[in-house]
Amino acid sequence: MNGAAYEFVTATILAVITTAALFVIGTIIPKPHTEQH
């Protein structure tokens, strides 16, 4: 424990930004086409 105060608002904003960034990256990167068996 480093003694820093937990900022709920800051943590929530960072979590939302990170989640949105992951969704954007997932849609930008094309998925490889898999062959159907």
Stockholm file with secondary structure:
# STOCKHOLM 1.0

chainA/1-37         MNGAAYEFVTATILAVITTAALFVIGTIIPKPHTEQH
#=GR chainA/1-37 SS CCCCCCCHHHHHHHHHHHHHHHHHHHHHSCCCCCCCC
#=GC SS_cons        CCCCCCCHHHHHHHHHHHHHHHHHHHHHSCCCCCCCC
//
